Amino acid sequence: MCLSISMDQNVQLLLQLRNTHELRVELAEGKKLGALLKVRFYIRTKYWDIYIDDEYSYFNVNQQLVCIYLVMDALEEYNEADDYLLWCKANRLNASDTEWLEYYKSLDKAFQEIELLIGKINSFINPLDYQLNAGSFHALLNYEANDQL
């Protein structure tokens, strides 16, 4: 008797995105600032340095789908913020820090370039699932753990 385990639809979409566009994430040089971690996000050979929220310490270069989710989530959060002050508040950052202002300004170009290459930016997983380690995010962690076997 063979048991077939179906993969969560959102995990499938993230996997398809990774495979179609040859996405990968590496740790970038730089320090971790609070829960924000600087990573290098690749689409084939082109890359961008992106800060991700790693509040729950899920970042692991050996779990690329989780890393890609964290990058997509950071880009979605940037896109949904109405302005710099709201983005800083959402990321628990000091808005008077000019380095963050410069980074925020650079995200517009990065966001547009990434969307041009992969289409609409979509993390596919509800942020609440991420926060609660439930639903599709829990399925993603299970997939990554089983994929490493």
N, C-alpha and C positions, 0 to 999 in steps of 0.2 A: 504494500500500500504506500503510495507516494503522496505526501502532503504538499499542497501548493500554498505558499504564503503570498498573498497579494501585497503589492507595495502601495503605500499611501500615494494618492494622486498628486499631491503637492511635492512630495519627494521625487516622484517621476518627472515632474515638470522641471524641477531644479537640476536633476541629473541630465535631462535632455538639453537644458540650457548650457550646462557645463560641457557636455560632449560636442554639441553643435558649434560652439564658439571657442572651444579649447581654453576654458577659464581655469585659472589657478591663483592661489593666494600664498604669499610668503610673508614672513615677518620682515618688516623694513627696519633699517637702522633708526634709532631714536628711542626715546624713553617712553615708558608707559606713564600717562598722565591721568591719575585717578583710575577710572575704569576704561579710559580711552587708550587704545593700543594702535600704533601705527603699523599698517600692513601695506604690502605692494600687491596690487590687483592687476593680473595679466589677462589680456585677451590676445591669444596667440603670442606675439612678441611685443606688443605695445603694452605699456603699464602706466599706472597712476598710484601715487601714495595716498592712502585713505585712512582716516582714523575710524576705528570701529569701537562700538561699546561692548566691552568684554566683561561686564559687571559680574557675570556668573562663571567666568573663567572657562568658557567652552572652546576658546581658540586653541586649535591643535593642527599644525600643518599636515598631519597624517589623516585628518578628517576634512578633506577639501570641500565637501558639500556644506558642512557646517560653516566653514570659513567663508564660502561664497554667499551663504545666507546672511552672515553678519555684515558683509560688504554691501549686499543689496539692501539690507535693512537700513544701514547708515545712509545710503544714497536716497532711499525713500524718505527717511526722516528729514534729510536736507531739503528735498523737494516739497515736502508738506509744510515745512516751517514758513510762515509768512514773512519773516525777516530775521536778521542776524540776532536780535535780542531774544526772540523766541527760540531760535536754534540753540543759543547759549544756555538758556534756561533748561531746555529739554536735555541737554548734555551736561548739565551741572558745571558750566564753565564761567569764568570771569569775563564778562563782555568787554571790560576795559583793557584786556590783554590784546595788544595789536597783532601778535602772532596768530591768534585765533581769527581775528578779522581778516587777515591776509589769506589764511587757509580757507575760510568761508567763501571769500571772493573767488578763490581758485576752483572751488567745487562746481561753480556754474559751468565753466569750460569742460571740466572733467565729466560732469553729468551729461552734457550735450555730446561729447565725443563718445562716451560709452553707449548712450542711447542710439547714436548713429550706427554703431557696430553691432549691437545686439537687439535693438528694438526697445520697446517700452521697458523700463527698469521695473522688475517685479521680484520680490523675495519669495512669493508664493505661500509664505507661512505667516499666519496671523501673529502679530507681536505678543498678544496675550498667551498664545501657545508657547512662545519662547520664554516669557516671564514665568510661566507656571510649569514649564517642562511637561507640557501636555500635548495632546492631539498630534498634529503634523510635526511639530518640533520633536516630540518624544519619538515619533516614528523615524524621523531623520537620525536621531542619535542611535536608535536601534539598528537602522540600516548601516550606518557608519561602523558601529561596533562589529556587526556581522561581516561587513565587507573587509575588515581587517584580519579576519580569521584565515 
